[in-house]
Amino acid sequence: MAASATQSENLTRSGLTAATIATVDGSISIPCMFNPEHYTIKKVNNFEENNENSPRRPPKPNFTSYGRSTLTLSTLYFDTYETKENLTTTTNKLWDLMRPVNDSDPDSAPPEIVFSWASFEFTAYIKEMTIKYTLFDKDGKPVRAEVTLSFIQSEDPTRYPHQNPTSGGGPIQQIRPIVYGDRLDLIAAEVYGDATKWRIIAAYNHIINPRTLRPGQVITIPQIV
């Protein structure tokens, strides 16, 4: 019975594998009742204008720093109208993910969380959340809520969100700037779990000689279907 209950908790109402929002330490785990229709990953790198005068062509901008990736989910729906469960049990857990880890120190950071869905994982902090209660029972208790969430990457900003290679498939297509020490085989091992797939990256980016990679060069990591 316990195994059956655990299995059902990891499924949406329609029987699909549920996306999950959980703390890194596992103290809080919230499976989605209905998976998001889509999610958006945004990445910004920072540049400044190069003031050098060139008689032939405008100078390239100077790269200054890597920005952190952000993840925005489409609206999540939580509904306990039929089950009569207490909806605020779930929404309070969501609010807890934005509270300081140390209640005695209001300046302490909120807990680090992982949004996971199938083989996709994004380690982050919740940056912004809105909960809109849209249906109530006869006593005025909320039984339906719409939740919008955005996350900011907590890991090294030079790392990019990707699928877990052990879960099968390749990563979502991603843009990646080259940093000092990068090699295509190391990148392939990181994102695909297989260093020999460096040729896929090379071919996709028309790289003839993989030894010519230079810091600041931007490449695309293709998705393997």
C-alpha positions in Angstrom: 0.0 0.0 0.0 2.8 2.4 0.9 4.5 1.8 -2.5 1.2 2.5 -4.3 0.6 5.7 -2.4 4.1 6.9 -3.2 3.6 6.0 -6.9 0.3 8.0 -7.0 1.9 11.0 -5.4 4.4 11.1 -8.3 1.7 11.2 -10.9 -0.6 14.1 -12.0 -4.4 13.8 -11.9 -4.3 12.5 -15.5 -1.7 9.8 -14.6 1.4 11.5 -16.1 4.7 11.8 -14.4 4.4 14.8 -12.3 6.8 17.8 -12.3 8.1 18.4 -8.8 9.3 21.4 -6.9 11.5 20.2 -3.9 14.2 21.5 -1.6 17.6 20.2 -2.3 17.7 18.5 1.1 14.4 16.8 0.4 12.6 18.3 3.4 9.8 19.7 1.2 8.6 18.1 -2.0 5.5 19.3 -3.9 4.4 17.3 -7.0 2.3 19.2 -9.5 -1.4 18.1 -9.7 -1.3 19.2 -13.3 1.9 19.7 -15.2 2.8 23.1 -16.8 1.8 23.5 -20.4 5.3 24.9 -21.1 8.3 26.5 -19.5 10.7 29.2 -20.6 14.5 29.3 -19.9 16.2 32.7 -20.3 19.9 33.4 -20.2 21.6 36.8 -20.4 25.3 37.4 -20.7 26.7 40.9 -20.1 28.7 43.0 -22.5 29.9 46.6 -22.6 30.7 48.8 -25.5 34.2 48.7 -26.9 35.3 52.4 -27.3 38.3 51.6 -29.6 38.1 53.4 -32.9 38.4 51.2 -35.9 38.5 52.7 -39.4 37.4 49.5 -41.0 34.6 48.1 -38.9 32.9 48.7 -35.5 34.7 46.9 -32.6 33.2 43.9 -31.0 31.6 44.5 -27.6 33.6 43.4 -24.5 32.3 40.4 -22.6 32.0 41.3 -18.9 30.2 38.5 -17.0 27.8 35.6 -17.2 24.3 36.2 -16.1 22.3 33.5 -14.3 19.6 31.5 -16.1 16.0 32.0 -15.2 13.2 29.6 -15.5 9.5 30.7 -15.8 6.7 28.2 -15.7 3.3 28.5 -17.2 0.4 28.6 -14.7 0.3 25.6 -12.4 -3.1 24.5 -11.2 -3.9 23.0 -7.8 -7.4 21.7 -7.1 -8.8 19.9 -4.1 -12.5 20.4 -4.9 -13.3 16.7 -5.4 -10.9 15.3 -2.8 -11.9 17.8 -0.1 -8.3 18.0 1.0 -6.9 21.2 2.5 -5.5 23.2 -0.4 -3.6 25.5 1.9 -1.4 22.6 3.0 0.1 22.7 -0.5 0.2 26.5 -0.9 1.8 26.9 2.5 4.6 24.6 1.5 5.1 26.8 -1.6 5.3 29.9 0.6 7.8 28.1 2.8 10.1 27.8 -0.2 10.4 31.6 -0.1 11.0 32.0 3.6 14.4 32.4 5.2 16.0 29.0 6.0 16.9 30.4 9.4 13.7 32.0 10.9 15.8 33.8 13.5 17.8 35.6 10.8 15.5 37.4 8.4 18.5 38.1 6.1 19.2 34.4 5.6 18.6 33.1 2.1 15.5 31.0 1.2 16.0 27.2 0.6 17.7 26.1 -2.6 15.2 24.1 -4.6 15.1 21.8 -7.6 12.4 21.9 -10.3 12.4 18.5 -12.0 10.2 17.1 -14.7 11.1 13.8 -16.3 14.8 14.2 -17.1 14.9 18.0 -16.8 16.3 19.5 -13.7 16.8 23.2 -12.7 18.6 24.0 -9.4 17.6 27.5 -8.2 15.9 29.8 -5.8 12.3 30.9 -6.3 12.5 34.5 -7.5 8.8 35.4 -7.7 5.6 33.6 -7.0 1.9 34.6 -7.3 -0.9 32.4 -6.0 -4.4 33.3 -7.2 -7.3 31.5 -5.4 -10.2 31.0 -7.8 -12.7 28.6 -6.1 -13.9 28.2 -2.6 -16.1 25.8 -0.7 -19.3 26.7 1.2 -17.2 27.6 4.2 -15.0 30.0 2.2 -12.0 27.7 2.2 -10.0 27.8 -1.1 -10.2 24.6 -3.1 -8.6 25.8 -6.4 -5.5 27.9 -7.0 -3.5 29.2 -10.0 0.2 29.5 -9.3 2.8 31.3 -11.4 6.5 30.9 -10.6 9.9 32.1 -11.7 13.2 30.8 -10.6 16.8 32.1 -10.7 19.7 29.7 -11.1 21.6 29.0 -7.9 24.5 27.1 -9.5 27.6 28.4 -11.3 26.2 30.8 -14.0 28.5 29.2 -16.6 26.5 26.0 -16.1 23.4 25.4 -18.2 20.2 23.5 -17.3 20.1 20.2 -19.0 18.5 16.8 -18.8 20.0 14.1 -16.6 21.9 11.9 -19.1 21.0 8.8 -17.0 17.3 9.4 -17.7 17.7 9.0 -21.5 17.5 11.5 -24.3 19.6 14.6 -24.8 19.4 18.0 -23.3 17.1 20.7 -24.5 18.8 22.8 -27.1 20.9 25.4 -25.4 23.3 28.3 -26.1 26.6 28.1 -24.4 29.6 30.5 -24.3 33.0 28.8 -24.2 35.1 29.4 -21.1 38.8 28.8 -20.6 39.6 25.1 -20.5 36.4 24.0 -22.3 36.8 21.1 -24.7 34.0 19.6 -26.9 34.5 16.1 -25.5 34.1 17.5 -21.9 31.0 19.4 -22.9 29.5 16.3 -24.5 30.2 14.3 -21.4 28.5 16.9 -19.3 25.4 17.4 -21.3 25.0 14.0 -23.0 26.8 11.8 -20.6 28.9 10.6 -23.5 32.2 12.3 -24.5 32.2 10.6 -27.9 29.2 12.7 -28.9 31.5 15.8 -29.3 31.3 15.3 -33.0 27.6 16.1 -32.9 28.3 19.5 -31.3 31.2 20.1 -33.8 29.1 19.3 -36.8 26.1 21.4 -35.6 28.3 24.4 -35.1 30.5 23.9 -38.3 33.6 23.5 -36.2 36.3 21.8 -38.3 39.1 21.9 -35.7 37.8 21.4 -32.1 41.2 22.7 -30.8 40.3 26.2 -32.1 37.7 26.9 -29.4 38.3 30.3 -27.8 36.9 31.8 -24.6 33.8 33.9 -25.3 32.9 31.9 -28.5 29.2 31.0 -28.4 28.1 27.5 -29.5 24.8 25.8 -29.7 24.3 22.4 -27.9 21.7 20.6 -30.1 19.1 18.3 -28.7 19.5 14.6 -29.4 16.1 13.1 -30.3 
